[in-house]
Amino acid sequence: MNAGFGKLLISRFMGIRLLPGQVVALAALGLIVLGACLLLLPFATKPGVHLGVIDALFTATSAVCVTGLIVMDTPQDFTAFGQGVVLVLIQIGGLGYALMATLILLILGRRLGLRDRMMLSETMSTMDLQGLVRFVKLVTLMTFGLEGIGAILLTLRFAMDHPWDTAAYYGIFHAISAFNNAGFALFSDSLISFQTDWSINIIVTTLVILGSIGFLVFEDLLDNYRRTRFRLGTHTKLVVVTTGILIGIGTLGIAMLEWNNPATLQPLSGGDTVAVSYFHAVSRTAGFTTLNLGEMREPTLYFLLILMAIGGSPGSMSGGIKTTTIAIVFLTIWSLLRRDPDVEVFHRRIPPDLITRALCLTILALALITGMTLLLASTESQPFLSLMFEVTSAMGIVGMSLGDGEARSLSALLSDFGKVMIMLSMLLGRFGPLLIGLSAVKTSVHKRYRFAQSRVVIG
């Protein structure tokens, strides 16, 4: 009886057909468990440091989801081996499991099947299944190429203060962390000690921007370079313009809200004030900081919270609602206010299904942030705004935090239940769109019948 029941369960299990997005999410969970097991090894932490199972899982989740929230002080609590594990998890998590698996298949000379292409398409947010092999090669070359250039530049800067081997290690770690928008640093104060160092600021922010605009933009730029006529696609234009607007508004907003705060920007010169404000406007997708965020005023924190919720662009290393999504939402509102039946941008009309999906994703994201914040507010003793900031940072896979008064994020002060909820928020922020399946919706379902329309009063 038991043997027959066991065979039935196995046959049922083997017969389950998972969607590509579900395969990617499950593979990420497996990678998180493996990373946590490696971090629990005795030689992964320094002598006298106790790392619990929850904290190991939290660190691995934050690395795989390229978030940057930490419950352990990365440079002080982990050995070089432990830091190496975190770095590898960041690289795999940033590129995506599907892309890494595809690279292995290509190296082994295997052809990509339809299922492989669907999985890769969902992970990288590509528009179709054609040219995926070429796209994989582009992503790989751009990733390692830009990380390599960033590592060299950062190594040259760190070599001014450290031996060459240490400088090279710092350069490689922070270049990978910056391009993947991970926010992990080998300095306990993040990058506060380099607050007015223009070289560090420029290199890190450039890597963060390049990692957050999406590889679809790089592909479009490369295609245009090969053409005789330069004509960018609508997606590229919308990403570049929206990213520029967000950085500009973010820089101006932070500078205006904090310019007379004696604990943050007031002691700085005009140029340094702009540099620090610009750094945090860019780092809204990465999590690096050059200020103690806990000393910022509440209006500034809420403003920064909104920027984190928006996040980066589709097909990039960053998370959040996405720049194109929020742009379509605002364009829809603008069209309604003008009584224009079409939503238009750059002399092109946005399809109705994209508008519906943009509104749906935005509402879902805001609902999840609100619901998770209310849940934590009922179980944790931390201030409400601090909890909302932490949840938004987790779901936007950003990594900014008001901190615990030391080198760790606010999550370090939460109960085990609170830490699990933050981990869940990170997973939802990174793999939620894949699990929901909204990004895979290509065609609408044709119903055999439709009900008669009926108007409802709104507003």
C-alpha positions in Angstrom: 0.0 0.0 0.0 2.7 2.5 1.0 4.9 1.5 -1.9 2.0 2.0 -4.4 1.1 5.3 -2.8 4.8 6.4 -3.1 5.0 5.5 -6.8 1.7 7.4 -7.4 3.2 10.5 -5.7 6.4 10.2 -7.7 4.5 9.8 -11.0 2.3 12.8 -10.1 5.3 14.8 -9.2 7.2 13.9 -12.3 4.2 14.8 -14.4 4.1 18.4 -13.1 4.9 20.9 -15.9 6.3 24.0 -14.4 6.3 27.3 -16.2 9.7 28.7 -17.2 9.3 31.5 -14.6 8.6 29.0 -11.9 11.7 27.0 -12.9 13.8 30.1 -12.5 12.3 30.9 -9.1 12.8 27.4 -7.8 16.4 27.3 -9.1 17.0 30.6 -7.3 15.6 29.1 -4.0 18.0 26.2 -4.5 20.9 28.6 -5.0 19.9 30.5 -1.8 19.9 27.3 0.2 23.3 26.3 -1.2 24.7 29.7 -0.4 23.3 29.6 3.1 24.9 26.2 3.7 28.3 27.5 2.5 28.0 30.6 4.7 27.3 28.3 7.7 30.7 26.6 7.3 33.0 27.4 10.2 35.6 29.0 7.9 33.1 31.4 6.3 32.9 33.6 9.4 35.6 35.0 11.5 36.4 33.6 15.0 33.9 34.5 17.6 31.2 35.3 15.1 27.9 33.4 15.5 25.9 33.0 12.3 22.4 31.5 12.8 20.4 29.7 10.1 18.0 32.6 9.6 20.8 35.1 9.2 22.6 32.8 6.8 19.5 32.4 4.7 18.9 36.2 4.9 22.4 37.0 3.6 22.1 34.4 0.8 18.7 35.7 -0.2 19.9 39.3 -0.2 22.9 38.3 -2.4 21.0 36.2 -4.9 18.3 38.9 -5.1 21.0 41.5 -5.4 19.4 43.5 -2.7 22.1 44.5 -0.3 20.2 44.4 3.0 22.5 42.8 5.6 22.0 41.4 9.1 25.8 40.7 9.4 28.7 43.2 8.9 30.1 41.8 5.6 33.7 43.0 6.1 33.9 42.4 9.9 31.9 39.1 10.3 32.8 37.2 7.1 36.2 35.8 6.1 37.5 36.1 2.5 35.8 32.8 1.8 32.4 34.0 3.1 32.8 37.3 1.2 33.6 35.3 -1.9 30.5 33.2 -1.5 28.5 36.4 -1.3 30.2 37.8 -4.4 29.5 34.7 -6.5 25.8 34.7 -5.4 25.6 38.4 -6.4 27.0 37.6 -9.9 24.8 34.6 -10.5 21.8 36.4 -9.1 22.4 39.5 -11.1 22.9 37.7 -14.4 20.1 35.3 -13.6 20.0 31.6 -13.3 18.5 31.1 -16.8 21.3 33.1 -18.4 24.0 31.3 -16.5 22.5 27.9 -17.5 22.2 29.0 -21.1 25.9 30.0 -21.1 26.8 26.6 -19.9 24.7 24.9 -22.6 26.3 27.1 -25.3 29.8 26.3 -24.1 28.9 22.6 -24.2 27.7 23.0 -27.8 24.0 22.2 -27.0 21.1 23.9 -28.9 18.5 25.8 -27.0 15.0 24.2 -27.0 11.8 26.2 -26.9 11.5 25.7 -23.1 15.0 27.1 -22.7 14.3 30.1 -24.8 11.0 30.8 -23.0 12.8 30.6 -19.6 15.5 32.9 -20.8 13.1 35.3 -22.4 11.1 35.7 -19.2 14.2 36.1 -17.0 15.8 38.8 -19.2 12.4 40.5 -20.1 13.1 40.3 -23.8 10.3 41.1 -26.2 10.4 37.9 -28.2 12.2 34.5 -28.6 14.2 35.4 -31.6 17.9 36.2 -31.4 18.2 35.0 -27.8 21.6 33.3 -28.4 23.0 36.6 -29.7 21.4 38.4 -26.8 23.0 36.1 -24.3 26.4 36.8 -25.8 25.8 40.5 -25.7 24.7 40.4 -22.0 27.7 38.3 -21.1 30.2 40.5 -22.9 28.7 43.7 -21.6 28.5 42.4 -18.0 32.0 41.1 -17.7 33.4 43.9 -19.9 31.9 46.7 -17.9 32.7 45.0 -14.6 36.3 44.5 -15.7 36.7 48.2 -16.6 35.1 49.3 -13.3 37.3 46.9 -11.4 40.5 48.3 -13.0 39.4 51.9 -12.3 38.4 51.2 -8.7 41.6 49.2 -8.1 43.7 52.2 -9.2 41.8 54.4 -6.8 42.0 52.0 -3.8 45.7 51.5 -4.5 46.2 55.0 -3.2 45.2 53.8 0.3 45.9 50.0 0.3 48.4 47.5 -1.0 47.8 46.4 -4.6 46.4 42.9 -3.7 43.9 44.5 -1.3 43.1 47.2 -3.8 42.4 44.7 -6.5 40.2 42.7 -4.2 38.2 45.8 -3.2 38.0 46.9 -6.9 36.7 43.6 -8.2 34.2 43.2 -5.3 32.7 46.7 -5.6 32.7 46.7 -9.4 30.6 43.5 -9.4 28.4 44.8 -6.6 27.8 48.2 -8.3 27.1 46.9 -11.8 24.7 44.3 -10.4 23.0 47.0 -8.3 23.6 44.8 -5.2 24.8 47.4 -2.7 27.2 45.1 -0.8 30.4 46.9 0.3 33.6 45.8 2.1 33.4 48.9 4.3 31.2 48.8 7.4 29.9 52.3 6.6 29.1 51.5 3.0 30.8 54.3 1.1 30.3 57.1 3.7 34.1 57.4 4.1 34.3 58.3 0.3 31.5 60.9 0.5 33.4 63.7 -1.2 35.7 61.4 -3.2 34.6 62.3 -6.8 36.4 59.4 -8.4 34.6 56.8 -6.3 31.3 58.6 -6.8 31.7 58.8 -10.6 32.8 55.2 -11.1 30.2 53.7 -8.8 27.3 55.7 -10.1 28.3 55.0 -13.7 28.3 51.3 -13.0 25.0 51.5 -11.2 23.3 53.4 -14.1 24.7 51.0 -16.7 23.5 48.1 -14.7 20.0 49.5 -14.2 19.0 50.7 -17.7 18.6 47.2 -19.1 20.4 45.1 -21.8 17.6 45.8 -24.3 18.9 49.4 -24.5 22.5 48.1 -25.1 21.1 45.8 -27.9 19.3 48.7 -29.5 22.3 50.9 -29.4 24.5 48.2 -30.9 22.0 47.6 -33.7 21.8 51.3 -34.5 25.6 51.5 -34.6 25.6 48.9 -37.4 22.9 50.8 -39.4 23.5 53.6 -41.7 20.5 55.5 -40.2 20.4 56.0 -36.4 16.9 55.4 -35.1 16.4 54.3 -31.4 13.4 52.2 -30.5 10.6 53.5 -28.4 11.6 51.3 -25.5 15.1 52.7 -25.4 13.9 56.3 -25.7 11.4 55.8 -22.8 14.0 54.2 -20.6 16.7 56.8 -21.2 14.3 59.8 -20.8 12.6 58.4 -17.7 15.9 57.4 -16.1 17.2 60.9 -16.7 14.1 62.5 -15.3 14.2 60.3 -12.2 17.9 61.1 -11.5 17.3 64.8 -12.1 14.2 65.0 -9.9 15.9 62.8 -7.3 19.0 64.9 -7.1 17.1 68.2 -6.9 14.6 66.8 -4.4 17.2 65.4 -2.0 19.3 68.6 -2.2 16.3 70.8 -1.5 15.0 68.7 1.4 18.3 68.2 3.1 20.3 71.4 2.2 19.9 72.9 5.7 20.1 69.7 7.7 23.2 70.0 9.9 23.5 66.2 10.2 23.6 65.6 6.4 24.2 68.2 3.7 24.5 71.5 5.5 28.2 71.2 6.3 29.1 70.3 2.7 30.1 72.7 -0.1 27.7 73.4 -3.0 29.5 71.0 -5.3 29.7 68.2 -2.7 26.0 68.7 -1.9 25.1 68.1 -5.6 27.4 65.1 -5.7 26.0 63.5 -2.6 22.4 64.2 -3.7 23.2 62.8 -7.2 24.8 59.7 -5.7 21.7 58.8 -3.7 19.3 59.6 -6.6 21.3 57.1 -8.7 21.7 54.6 -5.9 17.9 54.3 -5.5 18.4 51.0 -7.4 21.6 49.8 -5.8 21.6 50.7 -2.1 25.1 52.2 -1.7 25.1 55.2 0.7 27.5 58.1 1.4 25.2 59.5 4.2 23.8 58.1 7.3 20.2 57.7 6.1 19.0 57.6 9.7 19.9 61.3 10.1 17.8 62.3 7.1 14.5 64.1 7.6 11.2 62.1 7.3 10.1 64.0 4.1 13.4 63.1 2.4 13.1 59.4 3.5 9.6 59.2 2.0 10.8 60.9 -1.2 13.6 58.4 -1.4 11.2 55.6 -0.6 9.1 56.5 -3.7 12.3 56.5 -5.9 13.2 53.1 -4.6 9.8 51.7 -5.3 10.1 52.8 -9.0 13.5 51.2 -9.3 15.3 50.5 -12.6 14.4 49.3 -16.1 13.2 46.0 -17.5 15.9 43.4 -18.3 18.4 45.0 -16.0 20.0 44.1 -12.7 17.7 46.3 -10.7 14.1 45.7 -9.5 11.2 47.9 -8.5 8.0 48.8 -10.4 10.3 49.7 -13.4 10.9 53.0 -15.2 8.8 52.1 -18.3 5.9 50.8 -16.1 5.7 54.0 -14.2 6.1 56.1 -17.4 3.2 54.3 -19.0 1.1 54.9 -15.9 1.8 58.7 -16.0 1.3 58.8 -19.8 -2.1 57.2 -19.3 -3.1 59.7 -16.7 -1.9 62.5 -19.0 -4.0 61.1 -21.8 -7.1 60.9 -19.6 -6.6 64.5 -18.5 -6.4 65.6 -22.1 -9.4 63.4 -23.1 -7.1 61.6 -25.6 -8.4 58.1 -26.4 -4.8 56.9 -27.2 -1.7 56.8 -24.9 1.1 58.1 -27.1 4.8 58.7 -26.7 7.5 59.6 -29.2 4.9 59.6 -32.0 3.9 56.0 -31.2 0.8 54.5 -29.6 1.0 52.3 -26.5 -1.0 49.1 -26.9 -4.0 48.7 -24.4 -2.7 45.4 -23.0 0.6 47.1 -21.9 -1.4 49.9 -20.2 -3.5 47.3 -18.3 -0.4 45.4 -17.3 1.4 48.6 -16.2 -1.5 49.6 -14.0 -1.8 46.1 -12.6 1.9 45.8 -11.7 1.9 49.2 -10.1 -1.2 48.5 -8.0 0.1 45.1 -7.0 3.5 46.5 -6.0 2.0 49.2 -3.9 -0.5 46.8 -2.3 2.3 44.4 -1.4 4.4 47.1 0.1 1.5 48.4 2.2 0.4 45.0 3.3 3.8 43.8 4.3 4.5 47.1 6.2 1.2 46.7 8.1 2.0 43.1 9.0 5.5 44.1 10.3 4.1 47.1 12.1 1.8 44.7 14.1 4.7 42.4 15.1 7.8 44.6 15.4 8.5 47.5 17.6 10.3 49.7 15.0 8.9 53.0 13.7 6.3 52.7 10.9 8.3 54.8 8.4 11.4 52.8 9.1 9.6 49.5 8.5 8.0 50.9 5.3 11.4 52.0 4.1 12.9 48.6 4.8 10.0 46.8 3.0 10.2 49.1 0.0 14.0 48.6 -0.1 13.5 44.8 0.0 10.7 44.6 -2.7 12.6 47.1 -4.9 15.7 45.0 -4.3 17.6 48.2 -3.4 19.4 47.6 -0.1 19.1 51.1 1.5 18.2 50.9 5.1 17.9 53.2 8.1 20.3 50.8 9.9 20.5 49.4 13.4 22.9 52.0 14.7 25.9 50.0 13.7 26.9 48.6 10.2 23.9 46.4 9.6 20.4 47.1 8.1 17.3 47.6 10.2 16.4 44.0 9.5 19.1 43.0 12.0 16.8 44.3 14.8 13.7 42.4 13.6 12.5 39.1 15.0 13.0 35.9 13.1 9.5 36.3 11.8 10.3 39.8 10.6 13.5 38.7 8.9 11.5 35.9 7.1 9.0 38.5 5.9 11.8 40.7 4.6 13.3 37.7 2.8 9.9 37.0 1.3 9.7 40.6 0.2 13.1 40.3 -1.5 12.0 37.2 -3.3 8.7 38.8 -4.4 10.6 41.8 -5.7 13.0 39.7 -7.7 10.9 36.9 -8.9 7.3 38.1 -8.4 6.7 39.1 -12.1 7.9 35.6 -13.2 5.6 33.8 -10.8 2.6 36.0 -11.6 3.3 35.5 -15.3 2.4 39.0 -16.3 5.6 39.4 -18.3 4.8 36.2 -20.3 1.4 37.4 -21.4 1.7 37.9 -25.2 -1.9 37.5 -26.5 -5.3 38.0 -25.0 -7.7 35.2 -24.5 -10.6 35.2 -27.0 -13.8 34.4 -25.1 -16.8 32.7 -26.9 -19.2 35.2 -25.5 -19.1 38.6 -23.9 -21.6 40.3 -21.5 -23.4 43.5 -22.4 -21.6 46.7 -21.2 -22.9 48.5 -18.2 -21.7 51.9 -17.0 -20.7 52.4 -13.3 -20.3 55.9 -11.8 -16.7 56.6 -10.6 -14.9 59.6 -9.2 
